[in-house]
Amino acid sequence: MTLALPRWARGQIPGHPVGRAVAASALVGWAGTGVWISASALFFTRLLGLTASQVGYGLAMGGVLGLLAMVPISSLVRRRHAGRVAAALQVVRGLSFLSFLLVDSVGGLYAALALVSVTDGPGKMFGQIVVGRFVPERERTPTMAAVQVATNIGVTLGALLGTVGLLRVDRAAFDAVVVFVAAAFFLSAWLLAHTTWRQSGVGAAEPAAGGRQSLGRRLRSLAPPLRDGRFAVLTAGNGLLSLHIPLIGVMTPLWLGHRTSVPPAVMGGLLLLNTVTVVLLQVPLGRRVVGVRGGVRAASAAGALQAAGCGLLSLAAFVPAGWAAASLAGAVLAFTLGEILQVTAGWTLSFAFAPEDHGQAVYLGFFGLGTEAVAVFGPAALVWLTTAFGAPGFAVAAVVLAAAALLVRAACAPVRTRVSPGRRDGPAEPAVLSVPGAPNGSTPGQRGC
């Protein structure tokens, strides 16, 4: 027993030094984010006297700005060193958080949220961009699985620390939380820069084109993922499969509190179940997803598991408290397993479809739009569905998840292998997929088949 824990822990650590740096950076950065998530809303409403709707409008505005900034900021990596851009972005995130020290009104809150959100949305994607530029292809998905584990541990530890900050709801405590979050991003930046700053090779910048680029040419450089129909469909399907984000974080506590007789304190145990499951299973399950076919299967399983979770969540409203608690636990477990498979499928397929050249960052930034859009708009959509239709609203969500899995399958159909006549299995000739905007007719879809 004493040897099992170290062996298990070693299995969670990426083998590549850049992968370890990204995981450590995610742990620290998300710890700061966890503190902010758990403490900020109460400070805004009680200390600054803002209403819940005012805070909600500000967060929604920030989410939209983050969405709009993802692809342009990701494109900075085309002609700049990926590790240095990622480290600089974390520094800017820390500096922008310090603007909350000046907030004393609704207008000040909106300005600070806008400033933070422009780098916050893209910052969530840069871990994958750095992994894609420095880590060998076969190690990328396992590395991202380890980063996901670090993210979950970090946000959980941060949430626990945030509750300490709520022991005193005054200006000094609020300022201390802001400084702590900013310091977490500064440390996260150092962890990235310490390892990646002098790295070269795939992380190096693209050679600059001769002359000064026009604004139109710069905008056209952001368009290839959008013109690539298959990649756009894949982005939409993967984004919709990210419904586990609002299902766990928003709908489960709301459903528990308003539609069941389960004590609210049970929600803490359900969130712990989510975190422990990800920490224990993300890396082992992630290693089983290999290639495009494996990614498609994982996406299909993610949709099925989340649809089953929707059924269990709705069932909790119609059974006694004990059975309702069990139904809620089953729903959270199904959502969490769906989360593990969805993020793994997303990494595998986005790396397989994105070109290996310097346009990869733009593709990955575009790919992150789907998940970020669901995180921003998904809570309101699910709340409206369940408010308007009650438990049957979850059936609509289940249908959306099934459709999302079909979108992923359809997007990947052209790159699935073709088996020679008379053979049931075995080596196959990969299908060719040409990507609009890829240089020299490159065919990134051939990889991973």
C-alpha atoms as one frame of an Amber mdcrd trajectory, in Angstrom:
protein
   0.000   0.000   0.000   2.845   2.359   0.796   4.384   1.760  -2.642   1.115
   2.051  -4.585   0.597   5.755  -3.963   4.035   6.883  -5.200   3.690   4.621
  -8.251   0.226   6.025  -8.977   1.454   9.571  -8.453   4.370   9.019 -10.852
   1.880   7.865 -13.452   0.149  11.244 -13.318   3.299  13.238 -14.133   4.027
  13.959 -17.816   7.292  12.561 -19.121   8.180  15.602 -21.237   9.650  18.576
 -19.311   7.360  21.051 -21.091   4.393  18.851 -20.204   5.439  18.937 -16.547
   5.775  22.726 -16.707   2.300  23.113 -18.239   0.797  20.819 -15.579   2.501
  22.715 -12.746   1.434  26.031 -14.254  -2.160  24.775 -14.529  -2.150  23.609
 -10.914  -1.044  27.021  -9.642  -3.126  29.117 -12.038  -6.316  27.166 -11.406
  -5.744  27.321  -7.670  -5.978  31.088  -8.011  -9.059  30.728 -10.208 -10.662
  28.435  -7.625 -10.170  31.050  -4.917 -11.792  33.652  -7.158 -14.749  31.441
  -8.129 -15.610  30.608  -4.525 -15.179  34.096  -3.065 -15.815  36.763  -5.706
 -19.624  36.647  -6.030 -20.177  37.132  -2.313 -17.750  40.038  -2.221 -19.465
  41.676  -5.193 -22.951  41.413  -3.688 -22.248  42.030   0.002 -19.221  44.303
  -0.061 -19.893  46.334  -3.216 -23.697  46.171  -2.903 -24.259  44.888  -6.427
 -27.328  42.855  -7.324 -27.097  39.281  -8.594 -28.365  40.406 -12.015 -25.685
  43.103 -12.243 -22.992  40.531 -11.489 -24.564  38.126 -13.985 -24.602  40.726
 -16.760 -20.961  41.527 -16.098 -19.939  37.870 -16.199 -21.904  37.301 -19.420
 -20.257  40.334 -21.044 -16.851  39.055 -19.951 -17.570  35.613 -21.358 -18.455
  37.044 -24.760 -15.288  39.170 -24.821 -13.235  36.102 -23.941 -14.809  34.222
 -26.846 -14.040  37.023 -29.288 -10.418  37.209 -28.156  -9.551  33.503 -28.334
  -8.611  33.147 -32.000  -6.814  36.530 -32.392  -4.691  35.955 -29.271  -3.987
  32.346 -30.273  -2.725  33.628 -33.625   0.101  35.485 -31.861   1.922  32.164
 -31.748   2.207  32.061 -35.541   5.204  34.411 -35.486   6.171  34.366 -31.837
   7.626  31.735 -29.525   4.737  29.701 -28.071   6.197  29.351 -24.578   7.024
  33.035 -24.283   3.567  34.091 -25.477   1.957  31.722 -22.953   4.105  33.050
 -20.100   3.439  36.664 -21.102  -0.291  35.939 -21.243  -0.225  34.669 -17.649
   1.583  37.838 -16.557  -1.043  39.984 -18.294  -3.802  37.933 -16.609  -2.226
  38.665 -13.234  -1.864  42.373 -13.962  -5.447  42.618 -15.208  -6.730  40.975
 -12.025  -5.129  43.747  -9.993  -7.655  46.129 -11.589 -10.256  44.712  -9.173
  -8.436  46.618  -6.418  -9.932  49.789  -7.913 -13.516  48.515  -8.228 -16.094
  50.410  -6.155 -19.074  50.629  -8.526 -20.967  48.770 -11.244 -19.052  50.599
 -13.967 -15.744  49.753 -12.337 -16.747  46.091 -12.070 -17.688  45.914 -15.764
 -14.411  47.554 -16.789 -12.355  45.154 -14.658 -14.290  42.124 -15.903 -13.770
  43.221 -19.504 -10.035  43.650 -18.940  -9.690  40.248 -17.252 -11.875  38.360
 -19.721  -9.920  39.344 -22.827  -6.997  37.211 -21.600  -8.883  34.751 -19.377
 -10.675  32.886 -22.187  -7.575  32.481 -24.388  -5.470  31.640 -21.325  -7.452
  28.450 -20.825  -6.476  27.210 -24.304  -2.775  28.033 -24.229  -1.849  24.912
 -22.291  -2.930  22.787 -25.249  -1.245  25.148 -27.705   2.084  24.883 -25.858
   1.768  21.093 -25.624   1.014  20.957 -29.342   4.104  22.993 -30.203   6.668
  21.334 -27.900   5.520  17.822 -26.968   5.880  14.903 -29.434   2.623  13.816
 -31.041   2.325  10.453 -29.291   2.676  12.090 -25.848   0.208  14.938 -26.317
  -3.059  13.338 -25.182  -1.501  11.696 -22.070   0.143  15.024 -21.263  -3.162
  16.892 -21.555  -4.770  14.261 -19.306  -2.177  15.034 -16.636  -2.816  18.761
 -17.116  -6.549  18.125 -16.613  -5.832  16.311 -13.341  -3.666  19.216 -12.192
  -6.454  21.629 -13.163  -9.034  19.788 -11.073  -6.740  19.532  -8.056  -5.855
  23.211  -8.361  -9.419  24.509  -8.622 -10.517  22.305  -5.693  -7.682  23.497
  -3.461  -8.410  27.062  -4.519 -12.095  26.722  -3.658 -11.165  25.481  -0.185
  -8.794  28.421   0.263 -11.502  30.767  -0.958 -13.777  29.735   1.892 -11.079
  30.976   4.285 -11.201  34.354   2.559 -14.955  34.504   3.246 -14.439  34.412
   7.012 -14.239  38.209   6.766 -16.304  39.922   4.094 -14.586  43.305   4.105
 -12.395  45.347   1.772  -9.130  44.083   3.216 -10.169  40.450   2.678 -11.322
  41.218  -0.882  -8.032  42.930  -1.715  -6.108  39.988  -0.246  -8.037  37.580
  -2.498  -7.301  39.731  -5.561  -3.576  39.886  -4.759  -3.474  36.116  -4.149
  -5.074  35.397  -7.539  -2.693  37.775  -9.323   0.306  36.186  -7.572  -0.899
  32.735  -8.660  -0.855  33.853 -12.294   2.602  35.404 -11.908   3.939  32.131
 -10.453   2.189  30.215 -13.221   3.970  32.414 -15.774   7.356  31.755 -14.162
   6.801  27.993 -14.197   6.083  28.142 -17.936   8.912  30.526 -18.772  11.494
  28.633 -16.704  11.122  25.549 -18.918   9.969  26.834 -22.309  11.769  30.160
 -22.711  14.871  28.719 -24.434  13.158  25.764 -26.082  13.376  25.683 -29.868
  12.198  23.398 -32.659   8.444  23.057 -33.071   7.910  25.841 -30.565   9.920
  28.349 -32.502   8.272  31.249 -34.282   7.210  31.150 -37.923   9.546  33.148
 -40.146   8.136  36.604 -40.735   6.823  37.433 -44.186   8.626  40.130 -46.100
   7.177  43.612 -45.705   4.437  44.817 -43.423   1.210  42.800 -43.430  -2.054
  44.619 -44.085  -4.952  44.325 -41.662  -6.920  42.359 -44.260  -4.128  39.820
 -44.628  -3.896  39.412 -40.865  -7.631  38.815 -40.625  -7.488  36.287 -43.469
  -4.815  34.375 -41.549  -7.432  33.678 -38.857  -9.956  32.225 -41.315  -8.606
  28.752 -42.269 -10.341  26.876 -39.405 -13.656  28.496 -40.309 -13.249  27.649
 -43.996 -12.385  24.075 -43.072 -15.929  22.667 -42.878 -14.929  19.427 -41.197
 -12.993  21.205 -38.474 -15.863  23.644 -37.890 -18.323  20.737 -37.506 -15.903
  18.983 -35.155 -15.617  22.174 -33.090 -19.409  22.452 -32.837 -19.867  18.808
 -31.888 -17.119  18.845 -29.276 -18.449  22.112 -27.872 -21.951  20.686 -27.394
 -20.456  17.612 -25.723 -19.048  20.049 -23.139 -22.526  20.377 -21.599 -21.111
  18.553 -18.577 -19.680  21.925 -17.508 -23.054  23.589 -16.771 -24.713  20.261
 -15.929 -22.320  19.672 -13.017 -21.603  23.242 -11.976 -25.046  24.833 -12.386
 -27.890  22.405 -12.993 -27.011  19.788 -10.369 -26.960  22.243  -7.415 -30.065
  24.055  -8.697 -31.998  20.819  -9.223 -30.873  19.484  -5.836 -31.899  22.661
  -4.019 -35.229  23.373  -5.742 -36.619  20.048  -6.979 -35.486  17.460  -4.393
 -35.627  17.005  -0.626 -31.915  16.192  -0.435 -29.998  18.383   2.093 -27.968
  21.107   0.313 -24.803  19.963   2.112 -24.801  16.858  -0.103 -23.662  19.065
  -2.992 -20.217  19.304  -1.437 -19.913  15.530  -1.550 -21.063  15.457  -5.172
 -18.395  17.978  -6.190 -15.811  15.920  -4.294 -16.982  12.844  -6.222 -16.392
  14.738  -9.471 -12.883  15.811  -8.486 -11.768  12.427  -7.119 -13.084  10.601
 -10.191 -11.191  12.904 -12.561  -7.990  12.640 -10.523  -8.153   8.835 -10.401
  -9.383   8.044 -13.916  -8.404  10.879 -16.296  -4.910   9.596 -17.064  -5.723
   5.820 -17.196  -8.787   6.336 -19.404  -7.029   8.961 -21.490  -4.273   6.513
 -22.414  -6.867   4.178 -23.943  -7.968   6.777 -26.512  -5.598   6.474 -29.458
  -6.046   7.880 -32.942  -9.065   9.287 -34.725 -11.145   6.125 -34.364 -10.480
   6.064 -30.634 -11.414   9.742 -30.392 -14.719   9.178 -32.198 -15.587   6.249
 -29.918 -14.730   8.313 -26.845 -16.930  11.182 -28.065 -19.845   8.799 -28.657
 -19.432   7.281 -25.193 -19.227  10.784 -23.682 -22.552  11.724 -25.270 -24.221
   8.505 -24.101 -22.940   8.863 -20.528 -24.051  12.476 -20.244 -27.479  11.625
 -21.690 -27.812   8.905 -19.044 -26.780  11.457 -16.413 -29.562  13.779 -17.580
 -32.051  10.955 -16.988 -30.712  10.271 -13.503 -30.743  13.975 -12.643 -34.371
  14.367 -13.667 -35.317  11.166 -11.777 -34.101  12.676  -8.496 -37.156  14.979
  -8.446 -39.600  12.053  -8.263 -38.140   9.725  -5.604 -37.605   9.929  -1.792
 -34.572  11.737  -0.395 -32.350   8.669  -0.036 -32.982   7.468  -3.575 -32.722
  11.048  -4.837 -29.241  11.367  -3.307 -28.212   8.106  -4.983 -29.684   9.281
  -8.281 -27.798  12.581  -8.033 -24.552  10.745  -7.263 -25.124   8.501 -10.289
 -25.795  11.548 -12.452 -22.600  13.311 -11.324 -20.579  10.125 -11.881 -22.036
   9.777 -15.399 -21.344  13.455 -16.165 -17.783  13.106 -14.855 -17.006   9.999
 -16.898 -18.492  11.825 -19.884 -16.245  14.782 -19.091 -13.148  12.580 -18.999
 -13.966  11.000 -22.350 -15.080  14.278 -23.963 -11.921  16.221 -23.136  -9.751
  13.257 -24.182 -11.606  12.956 -27.483 -11.289  16.707 -27.987  -7.519  16.692
 -27.504  -7.025  13.638 -29.703  -9.183  14.850 -32.576  -8.127  18.503 -32.511
  -4.455  17.514 -32.646  -5.234  15.074 -35.479  -7.134  17.620 -37.575  -5.043
  20.727 -36.903  -2.019  21.193 -39.167   1.429  20.547 -37.723   2.729  23.871
 -39.036   2.490  27.276 -37.376  -1.219  27.489 -38.148  -1.863  24.877 -35.455
  -2.351  27.514 -32.738  -5.089  29.253 -34.738  -6.874  25.930 -35.244  -6.632
  25.031 -31.546  -7.772  28.506 -30.526 -10.767  28.157 -32.834 -11.453  24.677
 -31.460 -11.663  26.077 -27.940 -14.508  28.379 -29.005 -17.011  25.512 -28.834
 -16.307  24.589 -25.235 -16.033  28.209 -24.124 -19.347  29.080 -25.805 -21.098
  26.263 -23.922 -19.509  27.433 -20.663 -20.825  30.970 -21.312 -24.278  30.297
 -22.769 -24.984  26.739 -21.577 -26.126  27.612 -18.034 -28.797  30.055 -19.245
 -30.015  27.607 -21.916 -30.319  24.710 -19.449 -32.000  26.848 -16.804 -34.531
  28.030 -19.385 -35.198  24.468 -20.575 -35.806  23.082 -17.090 -37.797  26.135
 -15.990 -40.057  26.036 -19.041 -40.489  22.257 -19.310 -39.360  20.835 -15.964
 -37.811  17.355 -16.004 -38.550  16.824 -19.737 -36.079  19.653 -20.386 -33.318
  17.165 -19.601 -34.634  14.962 -22.425 -33.977  17.860 -24.804 -30.436  18.139
 -23.415 -29.968  14.394 -23.971 -31.068  14.748 -27.594 -28.593  17.605 -28.069
 -25.808  15.412 -26.656 -26.699  12.573 -29.015 -26.694  14.999 -31.942 -23.313
  16.350 -30.826 -21.811  12.859 -30.869 -23.167  12.375 -34.398 -21.588  15.681
 -35.473 -18.199  14.507 -34.234 -18.626  11.193 -36.053 -19.652  12.978 -39.253
 -16.706  15.370 -39.070 -14.263  12.490 -38.673 -15.810  10.186 -41.293 -13.463
  11.326 -44.112 -10.367  10.394 -42.081 -11.474   6.951 -40.945  -9.498   4.120
 -42.506 -10.640   2.168 -45.527 -10.274  -1.598 -45.118  -9.211  -3.485 -48.202
 -11.817  -5.823 -49.800 -11.916  -9.239 -48.183 -10.339  -8.032 -44.924 -12.235
  -7.560 -41.693  -9.520  -5.729 -39.837  -5.841  -4.994 -39.857  -3.632  -2.445
 -41.598  -5.531  -0.074 -43.811  -4.887   2.710 -46.225  -5.686   6.076 -44.626
  -8.216   8.302 -46.314  -6.892  11.614 -47.546  -8.251  14.825 -46.086  -7.182
  18.125 -47.573  -7.484  21.093 -45.271  -8.313  24.467 -46.825  -5.613  26.944
 -45.969  -3.029  24.282 -45.151   0.251  24.869 -46.978   1.371  22.690 -49.898
  -1.770  20.552 -49.763  -0.923  19.133 -46.340  -3.279  16.496 -45.044  -3.309
  16.558 -41.252  -6.330  14.289 -41.166  -4.149  11.360 -42.175  -2.532  11.250
 -38.759  -3.932   9.117 -35.999  -5.882   6.718 -38.234
